[in-house]
Amino acid sequence: MSSLSGANLETDSPETTGPSRHRELELLHKAQTGDRPAYGQLVLVYQDRLFNAILRVVGDREEARDLTQEAFMRGLASLDSFRGEASPYTWLFRISLNLAISRLRKIQRKRVFSLSVPSSGGSGDDQAAGLLERLVSQSVPDPAQAAENRERDEQVLAALGRLDAEYRAVLVMRDIEGFDYQEMAEVLGLPMGTLKSRLFRARLALRDELQEYLGGNGR
């Protein structure tokens, strides 16, 4: 498992479309009939994406590795719960995110998590979201700009690490992983209004954590 061993990760959008998604659905339906190798193929398809997302939530590679493996095991044990209302990835992401949030609550500590891999997303709704969007930019700056970006990134990561687990989760899902609102509502099991309110509060909380940095830098 390349990502679980610490290799560089590639990030895809939360949902796949066309032949790829059709194939993934076929694999999951086969797994539901008792075809274990089909489930193993799904693990190979999703392991990098799932590990990367959970790493961004919990901030520790060993914990992310354990949670990803546990999510796949729980998925295998609860194949009958998949009804096809979401993609297989969204279904597994829900399992893994619930595990991650429960773990963060249990250990009662906050941690800076890794955003080292660029991904899609970033709504730019306010200064905090804009910083997140720039944080995952794939552009390569000149050395002076790179030093400034590193300082900015450290501030954003530290601020995210101080947020509650629920706030961290919605920011990762929306502004980093690129989930749309409907996907987020399905994964988190929240009404749309509640979801948008939580995201708004999460961005305010992040902005408050970054207030000194934003004010001092004029952005």
Secondary structure as UniProt FT lines:
FT   HELIX           3..5
FT   HELIX           18..32
FT   TURN            33..34
FT   HELIX           36..58
FT   HELIX           61..77
FT   HELIX           79..81
FT   HELIX           88..107
FT   HELIX           127..135
FT   HELIX           143..161
FT   HELIX           165..171
FT   HELIX           172..176
FT   HELIX           181..188
FT   HELIX           192..209
FT   HELIX           211..217
//
